[in-house]
Amino acid sequence: MQNIFIIYTGGTIGMVKNAETGTFVPFDFELIARNLPDLNRLDYKLTVHSFTPIIDSSNMNPGIWIEMAEIIRDNHDHYDGFVILHGSDTMSFSASILSFMLEGLQKPVILSGSQLPIGEIRTDARENMMTALEIASAKDSGKSIVQEVCILFDNKLFRGNRSFKYNSAKFEAFRSPNYPVLAEAGIHINYNREALLDNTDKEFIMHTELDNRVGVLKLFPGISPAFVKSILDSDVRSIVMETFGSGNTMTDQWFLDLLAEAVRSGKNIVDISQCKVGSVELGRYETSQGLKALGILNGYDMTFEAAVTKLIYLQGQLTDQEAVAYWVERDIRGELTVND
């Protein structure tokens, strides 16, 4: 019998419709259990930890991430796998930060949820949850097949820090265009073994120190100097700069001067693309050639969610800005592909 630990944070999967207002409101895990009688047929011993109060994922924050990580740490040696039921809107942020916080993880941590509540007739909740439980329990020669933080949605298993939510209307809510799908569930669950992390024999270490002094600068044609300056002058240690194409920006001198001033002041600026597919290639075009000389950091093919949470994680571990800059450009949990 497999021991599986379920962390129920909230999300659409456990919501019910308010008869008076017509809006969906959170409910407790008992609603899920009542609508999934098949749970009793599984050869699993399930332990459930429900957050109180239930959390809408739009209210996710570093304190909740730390609480989730501590629950996993405290139960890591006693369970075969973990399933986190979570709202889909910020699921990729939580999956990304947990991947960084849980170093050397040798058990599956599978985040899942649904687009429709479990009580709805056409809900995707049943299949998502049952498949997440099966993957969380899957072993080969006594070892967990999955040894990382993942998202399971619509029969596909994604590396958590490579995924993002792209659709709010389809059951196929998540994608991972820059990294292969880790598993796909049909009649059988087919694992992409070559794409999975193998943390066998690594030491499991949990990191709870986080520093969320991170800003975001999303470029657009016509952006004003005053707006750019307000972001670059904000009280943060690092800034994720969302650029065009393969990492390109405008070449106006005022813009480059503001970037140079921010870097001189000690801020790290990480260049990621607004494109969902592909990678930043600093210097490929004239419009990005000078950025590296200014000290702009290459975010390669990191998702926005991974870039933000990686900085929150690194800043919590490292007080030295140069050390943060060094590690942000290097793959530490399978979150980026270096293409230099």
C-alpha positions in Angstrom: 0.0 0.0 0.0 1.3 3.4 -1.0 1.2 6.3 1.4 0.3 9.5 -0.3 0.1 12.9 1.4 -2.5 15.3 0.0 -2.1 19.1 0.7 -5.4 20.8 -0.1 -4.8 24.6 -0.4 -8.1 25.4 -2.3 -8.8 26.3 -5.9 -11.7 25.6 -8.3 -11.5 21.9 -7.7 -13.2 22.3 -4.3 -15.6 25.1 -5.0 -19.4 25.2 -4.9 -21.8 27.6 -6.5 -23.4 30.1 -4.2 -27.2 29.8 -4.9 -27.8 33.5 -4.2 -24.9 35.1 -6.1 -24.1 32.5 -8.7 -20.4 32.8 -7.9 -18.1 29.9 -7.0 -16.9 29.9 -3.4 -14.3 27.6 -1.7 -15.4 24.5 0.2 -13.5 22.0 2.3 -11.9 18.7 1.2 -15.0 16.7 2.3 -16.7 17.9 -0.9 -13.9 16.4 -3.0 -14.0 13.1 -1.1 -17.8 12.8 -1.5 -17.5 13.4 -5.3 -14.7 10.9 -5.6 -16.0 7.6 -4.2 -13.3 5.8 -6.3 -10.8 7.1 -3.7 -11.9 4.2 -1.5 -11.0 1.7 -4.2 -7.4 2.7 -4.5 -4.7 0.8 -2.7 -3.4 3.9 -1.2 -3.3 5.2 2.4 -4.2 8.9 2.0 -3.4 11.6 4.5 -5.0 15.0 3.9 -3.8 18.3 5.2 -6.3 21.2 4.5 -5.3 24.8 4.8 -7.4 26.9 7.1 -8.8 29.1 5.7 -9.0 27.6 2.2 -6.9 29.8 -0.1 -7.9 31.3 -3.5 -4.7 31.0 -5.5 -4.8 34.7 -6.4 -3.8 35.2 -2.7 -0.8 33.0 -2.9 2.3 34.4 -1.2 5.8 33.4 0.1 4.4 32.6 3.6 2.1 30.0 2.1 5.0 28.6 0.0 7.1 28.2 3.1 4.2 26.5 4.9 3.8 24.0 2.0 7.5 23.3 1.8 7.6 22.7 5.6 4.7 20.2 5.4 6.6 18.3 2.7 9.9 18.4 4.6 8.2 17.1 7.8 6.6 14.2 6.0 9.2 13.5 3.3 10.5 10.3 4.8 7.1 8.9 5.7 5.2 9.1 2.4 5.8 7.8 -1.1 4.5 11.0 -2.8 2.7 14.3 -2.4 -0.3 15.8 -4.3 -1.0 19.5 -3.8 -4.5 20.6 -4.8 -4.1 24.2 -5.9 -5.9 26.9 -7.9 -4.6 27.0 -11.5 -4.1 30.7 -11.8 -0.9 30.8 -9.8 0.0 27.1 -9.9 3.1 27.6 -12.0 4.4 30.1 -9.6 4.0 27.7 -6.7 5.4 24.8 -8.6 8.4 26.9 -9.7 9.3 28.2 -6.2 8.8 24.7 -4.6 11.2 23.2 -7.2 13.9 25.7 -5.9 13.1 25.3 -2.2 13.1 21.5 -2.3 16.7 20.7 -3.3 17.5 17.0 -4.0 13.9 16.0 -3.9 13.5 12.2 -4.4 9.7 12.0 -4.1 7.1 13.2 -6.5 5.4 16.5 -5.6 2.4 16.8 -8.1 0.4 20.0 -8.2 -3.1 19.6 -9.8 -6.5 21.1 -9.8 -9.3 21.7 -12.3 -11.0 24.2 -14.5 -14.5 23.2 -13.3 -15.4 22.3 -9.7 -15.6 18.7 -8.8 -19.4 18.8 -8.3 -20.0 19.9 -11.9 -21.2 17.2 -14.4 -18.4 17.8 -17.0 -15.7 18.5 -14.4 -12.0 17.7 -15.3 -11.3 17.4 -11.5 -11.8 13.6 -11.2 -9.4 12.6 -13.9 -6.8 15.2 -12.9 -6.8 14.1 -9.3 -6.9 10.3 -9.9 -4.0 10.6 -12.4 -2.0 12.8 -10.0 -2.4 10.2 -7.3 -1.3 7.4 -9.6 1.8 9.3 -10.7 2.6 10.3 -7.1 2.7 6.6 -6.2 4.5 5.3 -9.3 7.8 3.5 -8.6 10.3 1.5 -10.5 12.7 -0.9 -8.7 11.7 0.7 -5.4 12.5 4.3 -6.5 9.9 7.0 -7.4 9.8 7.4 -11.1 9.2 11.2 -10.7 11.6 12.9 -8.4 10.7 16.5 -8.9 7.9 19.1 -8.6 5.4 18.8 -11.5 2.1 20.0 -12.7 -0.5 17.4 -13.8 -3.3 18.8 -16.0 -5.4 17.3 -18.7 -3.5 14.0 -18.8 -0.1 15.7 -19.2 2.7 16.0 -16.7 4.9 19.1 -16.9 8.0 20.1 -15.1 6.7 22.7 -12.7 9.3 25.4 -13.4 8.9 25.0 -17.2 5.1 25.4 -17.2 2.7 28.3 -17.5 -1.0 28.7 -17.6 -2.0 29.8 -21.1 -5.8 29.2 -21.2 -8.6 30.0 -18.8 -11.3 28.4 -20.9 -10.0 25.0 -21.9 -9.2 21.9 -19.8 -5.8 22.0 -21.5 -4.8 24.9 -19.3 -1.0 24.5 -19.2 1.9 24.3 -21.6 5.6 23.8 -21.5 6.9 24.7 -25.0 10.6 24.9 -24.1 10.8 21.5 -22.4 9.2 18.1 -23.3 6.1 16.8 -21.5 7.3 14.4 -18.7 4.4 11.9 -19.0 1.2 11.5 -20.8 -1.8 9.5 -19.5 -3.9 7.5 -21.9 -4.8 3.9 -21.4 -1.4 3.7 -19.8 0.8 6.4 -18.3 3.8 6.8 -20.6 6.8 8.4 -18.9 9.5 10.4 -20.8 12.3 8.9 -18.8 15.1 10.9 -20.5 13.4 14.2 -19.6 12.8 13.4 -15.9 15.2 14.5 -13.2 17.1 11.8 -11.3 18.0 12.9 -7.8 18.8 9.4 -6.5 21.4 9.5 -3.7 21.3 13.3 -3.5 20.8 15.0 -0.1 17.3 16.4 0.4 17.6 20.0 1.6 14.8 22.4 2.2 15.4 26.1 1.9 12.9 28.4 3.5 14.7 31.8 3.3 13.0 33.9 0.6 13.4 37.5 -0.4 10.6 38.9 -2.6 12.2 42.2 -3.5 11.8 41.6 -7.2 10.4 44.0 -9.8 9.1 43.5 -13.3 9.6 45.8 -16.3 7.6 44.7 -19.3 8.6 46.7 -22.5 6.3 48.0 -25.1 6.7 50.4 -28.0 6.2 54.0 -26.7 7.1 53.2 -23.1 8.0 56.4 -21.3 11.3 57.3 -19.6 9.4 58.3 -16.4 7.7 54.8 -16.2 11.0 52.9 -16.8 12.8 55.0 -14.2 10.0 54.4 -11.7 10.5 50.6 -12.0 14.3 50.7 -12.1 14.4 53.1 -9.0 12.0 50.9 -7.0 13.1 49.3 -3.7 14.0 45.9 -5.1 17.2 43.9 -5.5 16.4 42.4 -8.9 14.2 43.2 -11.9 12.8 40.8 -14.5 12.8 42.6 -17.8 10.4 41.2 -20.4 11.9 42.0 -23.8 11.0 41.5 -27.5 11.9 38.4 -29.5 15.2 36.9 -28.6 15.9 39.5 -25.9 15.8 42.7 -27.8 15.1 46.2 -26.5 14.9 49.7 -27.9 18.3 51.3 -28.3 17.3 54.9 -27.3 20.2 56.4 -25.3 17.9 57.4 -22.4 16.8 53.8 -22.0 20.3 52.4 -22.0 21.5 55.1 -19.6 18.7 54.2 -17.2 19.7 50.5 -17.4 23.3 51.3 -16.8 22.5 53.4 -13.8 20.3 50.7 -12.3 23.1 48.1 -12.7 25.7 50.5 -11.2 23.4 50.9 -8.2 23.7 47.1 -7.6 20.4 45.9 -9.1 20.4 42.7 -11.1 18.3 42.9 -14.3 17.4 39.6 -16.0 16.4 39.6 -19.6 13.6 37.1 -20.5 11.5 37.2 -23.7 7.8 38.0 -24.0 7.7 35.1 -26.5 6.5 31.9 -24.9 8.7 29.7 -27.2 12.4 30.2 -27.8 15.3 31.7 -25.8 17.0 35.0 -25.2 20.2 35.3 -27.3 22.0 38.4 -26.2 24.0 39.9 -29.1 22.2 38.1 -31.9 20.7 41.4 -33.0 22.1 44.9 -32.7 19.2 45.8 -30.4 20.6 43.4 -27.7 24.3 43.6 -28.5 25.0 46.3 -25.9 22.9 44.8 -23.1 25.5 42.2 -22.0 28.2 44.9 -21.9 25.9 46.9 -19.5 25.7 43.9 -17.2 22.2 42.7 -18.2 21.8 39.0 -17.3 20.6 36.3 -19.7 17.4 34.6 -18.6 17.6 32.2 -21.6 14.3 30.3 -22.0 13.0 30.7 -18.4 9.3 31.2 -18.0 8.2 34.4 -16.3 7.1 32.4 -13.4 10.4 30.6 -13.1 12.4 33.8 -13.4 10.5 35.6 -10.7 10.5 32.8 -8.2 14.2 31.9 -8.9 15.2 35.4 -7.9 13.0 35.2 -4.8 14.7 32.0 -3.9 18.3 33.1 -4.7 17.9 36.4 -2.9 16.8 34.5 0.2 19.9 32.4 0.1 22.5 35.0 -1.0 23.1 38.5 0.3 25.8 39.1 -2.3 24.3 40.5 -5.6 27.1 39.1 -7.7 26.4 35.6 -6.4 22.7 36.0 -7.3 23.8 37.2 -10.8 26.1 34.2 -11.2 23.4 31.6 -10.3 20.5 33.2 -12.1 22.2 32.4 -15.4 22.8 28.8 -14.5 20.5 25.8 -14.5 19.9 24.6 -10.9 16.6 22.7 -11.0 16.1 22.0 -14.8 14.5 25.5 -15.2 16.5 26.7 -18.2 18.6 25.6 -21.1 21.9 27.5 -21.6 22.4 28.1 -25.3 25.8 29.9 -25.3 
